[in-house]
Amino acid sequence: CGNNFKPPKYENLRLYEEDLMILKELNISPKRNPLKLDERYALDSLTLSTDNKKEIDQSELERERNFLKERETYGFFMGGKLISRGSIMSNASGYSGIGGFITHPDFRNKGYGTDLVSYISSIVIKRKNIPFLTVRSDNKIAISLYSKIGFVKIGNVIFMDYKTGSIP
């Protein structure tokens, strides 16, 4: 956070910082191509980020269905089970935000994240847009992955979360 920034005093207000990264050059091409997802995969998508001890309530499921309906989302499957997903989040004036990348813990460090980010980036490039993303500034593993693919940091973004619980 900048030295002059003073957050409003609200109960349950959380601030977090993310690095803003833009693709300078696509250094890695995907080895595998994911499948396009739709809202039917909402429950599978939610289980990527929750452990089996936590129950998924109906409002979370509906939010995820809407997320998948509103965004162009791709994923990898293993044995009929979704193991990794990511999305084109937004398009505007020559740029496309990408994000929502997550891989089930049992399948990390096997190249699925690299393939997914590079595949989605290549779609954006084919559409003559430049991919960008934000990533938690303390997520060194993801920053390393994005840098390897060809993303460079161009700034920071401060997010405020007030009682939504949506902090990544």
Contacts in CASP RR format, 6 or more apart in sequence:
PFRMAT RR
TARGET T0000
AUTHOR 0000-0000-0000
METHOD contacts of the structure
MODEL  1
CGNNFKPPKYENLRLYEEDLMILKELNISPKRNPLKLDERYALDSLTLST
DNKKEIDQSELERERNFLKERETYGFFMGGKLISRGSIMSNASGYSGIGG
FITHPDFRNKGYGTDLVSYISSIVIKRKNIPFLTVRSDNKIAISLYSKIG
FVKIGNVIFMDYKTGSIP
1 15 0 8 1.000
1 17 0 8 1.000
1 158 0 8 1.000
5 158 0 8 1.000
7 13 0 8 1.000
7 15 0 8 1.000
7 160 0 8 1.000
10 162 0 8 1.000
12 162 0 8 1.000
12 163 0 8 1.000
13 160 0 8 1.000
13 161 0 8 1.000
13 162 0 8 1.000
14 160 0 8 1.000
14 161 0 8 1.000
14 162 0 8 1.000
14 167 0 8 1.000
15 158 0 8 1.000
15 159 0 8 1.000
15 160 0 8 1.000
15 161 0 8 1.000
16 136 0 8 1.000
16 158 0 8 1.000
16 159 0 8 1.000
16 161 0 8 1.000
16 167 0 8 1.000
16 168 0 8 1.000
17 136 0 8 1.000
17 137 0 8 1.000
17 156 0 8 1.000
17 157 0 8 1.000
17 158 0 8 1.000
17 159 0 8 1.000
18 134 0 8 1.000
18 135 0 8 1.000
18 136 0 8 1.000
18 137 0 8 1.000
18 156 0 8 1.000
18 157 0 8 1.000
18 159 0 8 1.000
19 134 0 8 1.000
19 135 0 8 1.000
19 136 0 8 1.000
19 137 0 8 1.000
19 143 0 8 1.000
19 153 0 8 1.000
19 155 0 8 1.000
19 156 0 8 1.000
19 157 0 8 1.000
20 132 0 8 1.000
20 133 0 8 1.000
20 134 0 8 1.000
20 153 0 8 1.000
20 154 0 8 1.000
20 155 0 8 1.000
20 156 0 8 1.000
20 157 0 8 1.000
21 132 0 8 1.000
21 133 0 8 1.000
21 134 0 8 1.000
21 135 0 8 1.000
21 143 0 8 1.000
21 146 0 8 1.000
21 147 0 8 1.000
21 151 0 8 1.000
21 152 0 8 1.000
21 153 0 8 1.000
21 154 0 8 1.000
22 95 0 8 1.000
22 130 0 8 1.000
22 131 0 8 1.000
22 132 0 8 1.000
22 151 0 8 1.000
22 152 0 8 1.000
22 154 0 8 1.000
23 121 0 8 1.000
23 124 0 8 1.000
23 125 0 8 1.000
23 130 0 8 1.000
23 131 0 8 1.000
23 132 0 8 1.000
23 149 0 8 1.000
23 150 0 8 1.000
23 151 0 8 1.000
24 150 0 8 1.000
24 151 0 8 1.000
24 152 0 8 1.000
25 150 0 8 1.000
26 118 0 8 1.000
26 121 0 8 1.000
26 122 0 8 1.000
26 125 0 8 1.000
26 149 0 8 1.000
26 150 0 8 1.000
27 148 0 8 1.000
27 149 0 8 1.000
27 150 0 8 1.000
28 114 0 8 1.000
28 118 0 8 1.000
28 148 0 8 1.000
28 149 0 8 1.000
28 150 0 8 1.000
29 118 0 8 1.000
29 122 0 8 1.000
30 114 0 8 1.000
30 115 0 8 1.000
30 116 0 8 1.000
30 118 0 8 1.000
30 119 0 8 1.000
30 122 0 8 1.000
31 111 0 8 1.000
31 115 0 8 1.000
32 76 0 8 1.000
32 112 0 8 1.000
32 115 0 8 1.000
33 115 0 8 1.000
33 119 0 8 1.000
34 74 0 8 1.000
34 75 0 8 1.000
34 76 0 8 1.000
34 84 0 8 1.000
34 85 0 8 1.000
34 115 0 8 1.000
34 116 0 8 1.000
34 119 0 8 1.000
35 74 0 8 1.000
35 75 0 8 1.000
35 76 0 8 1.000
35 77 0 8 1.000
36 72 0 8 1.000
36 73 0 8 1.000
36 74 0 8 1.000
36 75 0 8 1.000
37 45 0 8 1.000
37 68 0 8 1.000
37 73 0 8 1.000
37 74 0 8 1.000
37 75 0 8 1.000
37 82 0 8 1.000
37 85 0 8 1.000
38 68 0 8 1.000
38 69 0 8 1.000
38 73 0 8 1.000
39 65 0 8 1.000
39 66 0 8 1.000
39 68 0 8 1.000
39 69 0 8 1.000
41 68 0 8 1.000
41 82 0 8 1.000
41 85 0 8 1.000
42 61 0 8 1.000
42 64 0 8 1.000
42 65 0 8 1.000
42 67 0 8 1.000
42 68 0 8 1.000
43 56 0 8 1.000
43 61 0 8 1.000
43 64 0 8 1.000
44 81 0 8 1.000
44 82 0 8 1.000
45 64 0 8 1.000
45 67 0 8 1.000
45 68 0 8 1.000
45 73 0 8 1.000
45 82 0 8 1.000
45 85 0 8 1.000
46 56 0 8 1.000
46 60 0 8 1.000
46 61 0 8 1.000
46 64 0 8 1.000
47 56 0 8 1.000
47 82 0 8 1.000
47 104 0 8 1.000
48 82 0 8 1.000
48 83 0 8 1.000
48 84 0 8 1.000
48 85 0 8 1.000
48 102 0 8 1.000
48 103 0 8 1.000
48 104 0 8 1.000
49 102 0 8 1.000
50 56 0 8 1.000
67 73 0 8 1.000
67 87 0 8 1.000
71 87 0 8 1.000
71 88 0 8 1.000
71 89 0 8 1.000
72 87 0 8 1.000
72 88 0 8 1.000
72 123 0 8 1.000
73 85 0 8 1.000
73 86 0 8 1.000
73 87 0 8 1.000
73 88 0 8 1.000
74 85 0 8 1.000
74 86 0 8 1.000
74 87 0 8 1.000
74 116 0 8 1.000
74 119 0 8 1.000
74 120 0 8 1.000
75 82 0 8 1.000
75 83 0 8 1.000
75 84 0 8 1.000
75 85 0 8 1.000
75 86 0 8 1.000
75 116 0 8 1.000
76 82 0 8 1.000
76 83 0 8 1.000
76 84 0 8 1.000
76 85 0 8 1.000
76 107 0 8 1.000
76 112 0 8 1.000
76 115 0 8 1.000
76 116 0 8 1.000
77 83 0 8 1.000
78 107 0 8 1.000
82 104 0 8 1.000
83 103 0 8 1.000
83 104 0 8 1.000
83 106 0 8 1.000
83 107 0 8 1.000
83 112 0 8 1.000
84 101 0 8 1.000
84 102 0 8 1.000
84 103 0 8 1.000
84 104 0 8 1.000
84 107 0 8 1.000
84 112 0 8 1.000
84 113 0 8 1.000
84 116 0 8 1.000
85 100 0 8 1.000
85 101 0 8 1.000
85 102 0 8 1.000
85 116 0 8 1.000
86 98 0 8 1.000
86 99 0 8 1.000
86 100 0 8 1.000
86 101 0 8 1.000
86 102 0 8 1.000
86 116 0 8 1.000
86 117 0 8 1.000
86 120 0 8 1.000
87 98 0 8 1.000
87 99 0 8 1.000
87 100 0 8 1.000
87 120 0 8 1.000
88 96 0 8 1.000
88 97 0 8 1.000
88 98 0 8 1.000
88 99 0 8 1.000
88 120 0 8 1.000
88 123 0 8 1.000
88 124 0 8 1.000
89 96 0 8 1.000
89 97 0 8 1.000
89 98 0 8 1.000
89 99 0 8 1.000
89 100 0 8 1.000
90 96 0 8 1.000
90 97 0 8 1.000
91 97 0 8 1.000
91 127 0 8 1.000
91 129 0 8 1.000
94 128 0 8 1.000
94 129 0 8 1.000
94 130 0 8 1.000
95 129 0 8 1.000
95 130 0 8 1.000
95 131 0 8 1.000
95 132 0 8 1.000
96 124 0 8 1.000
96 127 0 8 1.000
96 129 0 8 1.000
96 130 0 8 1.000
96 131 0 8 1.000
96 132 0 8 1.000
97 124 0 8 1.000
97 131 0 8 1.000
97 132 0 8 1.000
97 133 0 8 1.000
98 117 0 8 1.000
98 120 0 8 1.000
98 121 0 8 1.000
98 124 0 8 1.000
98 131 0 8 1.000
98 132 0 8 1.000
98 133 0 8 1.000
99 120 0 8 1.000
99 133 0 8 1.000
101 113 0 8 1.000
101 116 0 8 1.000
101 117 0 8 1.000
101 142 0 8 1.000
103 112 0 8 1.000
103 113 0 8 1.000
103 116 0 8 1.000
113 145 0 8 1.000
114 145 0 8 1.000
114 148 0 8 1.000
114 149 0 8 1.000
117 145 0 8 1.000
117 146 0 8 1.000
117 149 0 8 1.000
118 149 0 8 1.000
120 131 0 8 1.000
121 131 0 8 1.000
121 149 0 8 1.000
124 130 0 8 1.000
124 131 0 8 1.000
125 131 0 8 1.000
131 151 0 8 1.000
133 146 0 8 1.000
133 151 0 8 1.000
134 157 0 8 1.000
135 142 0 8 1.000
135 143 0 8 1.000
135 146 0 8 1.000
136 142 0 8 1.000
136 168 0 8 1.000
137 156 0 8 1.000
143 153 0 8 1.000
159 167 0 8 1.000
161 167 0 8 1.000
END
